[in-house]
Amino acid sequence: MNELKWDTRFNVGVDLIDRAHQRLFSIVDKLLNLNTDEAKQQYACQEGIKFFKNYAVKHFSEEEAYMRSIGYDGYEVHKSLHDNMLKNTLPALEHELESQNYSREAIQHFLGICVGWLNGHIMVEDHAITGKIPYKWIHQPSENAIDSLIKAVEPTMQFLYRVKTDLISRRYSGEDFSSGNALCFRLSYRTQSGKPLQAFLVYEDSLIIYALSEILGRQIKTVDKTVQAATQMFSEKFMQCIGAHFAPDEKYELKGVNMLTFDQFLRSFDKGYPPYSLLFSSRGKGYFALCIEDFSKL
């Protein structure tokens, strides 16, 4: 992606909000263009990101004030998405940029997350403010429950994949963090009483290549069918490890695993946002997303 242009389909119908969204698009579009000039990209990105964050803070505050003024019933959920972006995602992305000296990969992660978040948030959550569509984050788990899942993921990733992780988002909503180069798996479970559960695991290719190279003791260069099969096996083990941290009400049995394209994952994801939806970085090795209906049931 080398440009981000405003389109009338993004209009919410509230002038204050639409003008701010157009400004955010303009800022990100300039950052996309800066990414092509390596000689200037570090300083320019630093200043551009600072400006983006400051403007986002101002916009979120104004948008939240508007939602309160009309008595919007999705206010608390919507505000939590803003808070997650400002308190978790942007600081984590900035840290990655600084720790990797503004590498091309880190800049692509930053821009990919910002572009995807803006598109998805405006088209769904912001349009919901004016009643054009329903908001998607209907089921909200407690913050303590999310914390428990995060604490389970981190040692599991280190044990299985030999990588340390940093949380990027507590409300991952399908942003394309890998420019399409990702392995996506859907794991379907069911209890004896017929209660279903689905989990999605999405890996950036670079993470899988690094992890399997470390595990096998030889350099893996591409994601072929053997690598895909190994990643599926590790995904099943991953969910077993996550489930072992919690006491299930009923035993869930794995009924099927499907490998999806990223577009197929998004279509499944968009049918109903999973309450637990997390995005992690692996400190320069690649990104990983976990989306699951209710981890306490495993």
C-alpha positions in Angstrom: 0.0 0.0 0.0 1.4 3.4 -1.0 -1.5 5.7 -0.5 -4.6 6.1 1.7 -7.3 8.3 0.2 -10.5 9.5 1.7 -13.8 8.3 0.2 -17.3 9.5 0.8 -18.3 6.0 2.0 -16.3 6.8 5.2 -18.6 9.7 6.0 -20.5 9.2 9.2 -22.8 12.2 8.7 -21.5 14.3 11.6 -19.3 17.2 10.3 -17.1 17.3 13.4 -16.3 13.6 13.1 -16.0 13.4 9.3 -13.5 16.4 9.2 -11.4 14.7 11.9 -11.4 11.4 10.0 -10.3 13.1 6.8 -7.4 14.7 8.7 -6.3 11.4 10.2 -6.4 9.9 6.7 -4.2 12.7 5.4 -1.7 12.2 8.2 -1.4 8.5 7.6 -1.1 9.0 3.8 1.8 11.3 4.4 3.5 8.7 6.6 3.0 6.1 3.9 4.8 8.3 1.4 7.6 9.0 3.9 8.1 5.3 4.2 9.5 5.3 0.6 12.3 7.8 1.5 14.8 5.9 3.6 17.1 8.9 4.1 14.4 10.8 5.9 12.2 8.1 7.3 13.4 7.9 10.9 13.0 11.6 11.8 10.0 12.1 9.6 8.3 9.0 11.1 9.0 10.2 14.6 7.5 13.6 14.0 4.6 12.2 11.9 3.7 9.6 14.5 3.8 12.2 17.3 1.4 14.4 15.3 -0.9 11.4 14.5 -1.1 10.4 18.2 -1.7 14.0 19.4 -4.5 14.5 16.8 -6.0 11.1 17.6 -6.2 12.1 21.3 -8.0 15.3 20.3 -10.4 13.6 17.9 -11.2 10.8 20.4 -12.1 13.3 23.1 -14.4 15.2 20.7 -16.0 12.1 19.4 -16.6 10.8 22.9 -18.2 14.1 23.9 -20.5 13.9 20.9 -21.5 10.3 21.9 -22.3 11.4 25.4 -24.3 14.4 24.1 -26.7 12.1 22.1 -26.9 9.4 24.8 -25.3 6.8 22.6 -25.8 3.4 24.2 -22.6 2.0 22.8 -20.5 4.7 24.4 -18.6 2.5 27.0 -17.6 -0.1 24.4 -16.6 2.6 21.9 -14.5 4.4 24.5 -12.7 1.2 25.4 -11.6 0.8 21.8 -10.2 4.4 21.8 -8.5 3.7 25.1 -6.9 0.5 23.8 -5.6 2.3 20.8 -4.0 5.1 22.9 -2.9 3.2 25.9 -1.8 -0.1 24.4 -1.5 -0.2 20.6 0.2 3.1 19.8 2.8 2.9 22.7 3.6 -0.7 21.7 4.1 0.2 18.1 6.3 3.2 19.0 8.4 0.9 21.2 8.8 -1.5 18.4 9.9 1.3 16.0 12.4 2.6 18.5 13.8 -0.8 19.5 14.2 -1.8 15.8 15.7 1.6 14.8 12.8 2.3 12.5 13.3 -0.7 10.4 11.2 -1.1 7.3 9.4 -4.1 8.9 8.6 -2.0 12.1 7.3 0.9 9.9 5.2 -1.5 7.9 3.7 -2.9 11.1 2.9 0.6 12.4 1.3 1.7 9.1 -0.6 -1.6 8.6 -2.1 -1.5 12.0 -3.0 2.2 11.8 -4.5 1.9 8.3 -6.5 -1.2 9.2 -7.7 0.2 12.4 -8.9 3.5 10.9 -10.7 1.7 8.1 -12.4 -0.9 10.3 -13.2 1.5 13.2 -14.7 4.1 11.0 -16.7 1.7 8.8 -18.1 -0.2 11.7 -17.9 1.5 15.1 -18.2 5.1 14.0 -21.0 4.4 11.6 -22.8 2.7 14.5 -22.9 6.0 16.4 -25.5 7.4 13.9 -27.4 4.1 13.8 -26.4 3.1 10.2 -25.2 -0.3 11.4 -25.0 -2.1 14.8 -21.6 -2.0 16.6 -19.7 -5.2 16.5 -18.1 -5.4 19.9 -21.2 -6.7 21.6 -19.7 -9.2 24.1 -17.3 -7.6 26.5 -15.3 -9.8 28.9 -13.9 -8.4 32.1 -10.5 -6.8 32.0 -9.3 -9.4 34.6 -10.4 -12.2 32.2 -8.4 -10.6 29.4 -5.4 -10.2 31.7 -5.6 -13.9 32.5 -5.6 -14.9 28.9 -2.6 -12.6 28.1 -0.7 -14.2 31.0 -1.4 -17.6 29.6 -0.4 -16.7 26.0 3.1 -15.3 26.9 4.6 -18.4 28.5 2.9 -20.7 25.9 4.5 -18.8 23.0 7.9 -19.0 24.7 7.5 -22.7 25.4 6.2 -23.7 21.9 7.7 -21.2 19.6 10.7 -20.0 21.6 9.8 -16.3 21.2 9.0 -13.6 23.8 5.9 -11.6 23.1 4.7 -8.1 23.8 1.0 -7.2 23.7 0.0 -4.8 20.9 -3.8 -4.8 21.2 -6.4 -6.1 23.7 -9.1 -5.4 21.0 -7.6 -6.7 17.8 -10.2 -6.2 15.0 -8.7 -7.8 12.0 -6.0 -5.3 11.0 -3.7 -6.7 8.3 -0.4 -6.7 10.1 1.5 -8.8 7.5 0.4 -7.4 4.2 -1.3 -10.7 3.4 1.7 -12.9 4.3 0.1 -14.8 7.1 -0.9 -18.3 8.2 -4.5 -18.5 9.5 -6.1 -21.4 11.3 -9.6 -21.9 12.6 -10.0 -24.5 15.3 -13.6 -25.7 15.9 -14.5 -27.3 19.2 -17.7 -28.8 20.6 -18.9 -30.3 23.9 -20.9 -33.5 24.3 -24.0 -31.4 24.8 -23.3 -29.7 21.4 -22.0 -26.3 22.6 -19.7 -24.9 19.9 -16.6 -22.8 20.2 -14.2 -21.4 17.6 -10.7 -20.0 17.9 -8.6 -18.3 15.3 -4.8 -18.2 15.3 -3.0 -15.9 12.8 0.7 -15.9 12.4 2.9 -13.6 10.4 5.1 -15.8 8.1 8.3 -14.4 9.5 7.4 -15.6 13.0 6.7 -19.2 11.8 9.9 -19.3 9.7 12.0 -18.1 12.7 10.3 -20.4 15.2 10.6 -23.6 13.1 14.2 -22.7 12.2 15.0 -22.5 15.9 13.1 -25.7 16.8 14.5 -27.8 13.9 18.1 -26.4 14.1 18.2 -25.5 10.4 17.2 -22.5 8.3 13.7 -22.6 7.0 13.3 -20.2 4.1 9.7 -20.5 2.9 6.3 -21.5 4.1 5.6 -24.7 2.3 3.1 -27.5 2.9 5.4 -29.1 5.5 5.6 -25.8 7.4 1.9 -25.4 7.2 1.3 -28.9 8.6 3.8 -28.2 11.4 2.1 -24.9 12.3 -1.3 -26.6 12.4 0.1 -29.2 14.9 1.6 -26.4 17.0 -1.7 -24.5 16.9 -3.6 -27.5 18.3 -1.0 -27.8 21.0 -1.1 -24.1 21.7 -4.9 -24.3 22.5 -4.3 -27.3 24.7 -1.8 -25.3 26.7 -4.1 -22.3 27.0 -7.0 -24.5 28.1 -4.8 -26.2 30.7 -4.6 -22.8 32.6 -8.3 -22.8 33.3 -10.9 -25.1 34.8 -13.6 -25.9 32.1 -17.3 -26.2 32.9 -17.5 -28.8 30.1 -14.9 -30.6 28.1 -14.4 -29.2 24.6 -13.3 -31.7 22.0 -11.5 -30.5 18.8 -13.7 -31.3 15.8 -11.8 -29.7 13.0 -9.0 -27.4 11.9 -9.1 -25.3 8.7 -6.3 -23.3 7.2 -7.7 -20.0 5.9 -6.5 -17.2 3.7 -6.4 -13.9 5.5 -9.6 -12.8 3.6 -11.4 -15.9 4.7 -10.3 -15.2 8.3 -11.7 -11.7 8.0 -15.0 -12.9 6.7 -15.4 -15.3 9.5 -14.2 -12.8 12.1 -16.7 -10.1 10.8 -19.7 -12.4 11.4 -19.3 -11.7 15.1 -16.2 -10.2 16.8 -14.8 -12.8 19.3 -14.9 -11.3 22.8 -11.2 -12.3 23.3 -9.2 -10.9 20.4 -5.5 -10.2 21.1 -2.6 -9.1 19.0 1.1 -9.7 20.0 4.5 -8.9 18.5 7.4 -11.3 19.0 10.1 -8.6 19.3 11.1 -8.4 15.7 10.3 -12.0 14.7 6.7 -11.3 13.6 3.1 -10.8 14.8 0.6 -13.2 16.2 -3.2 -12.8 16.7 -5.4 -15.0 18.9 -9.2 -14.6 18.6 -11.4 -16.9 20.7 -15.0 -16.9 21.9 -14.5 -17.8 25.6 -11.2 -19.2 26.8 -12.8 -20.2 30.2 -14.8 -22.9 28.4 -11.8 -24.8 27.1 
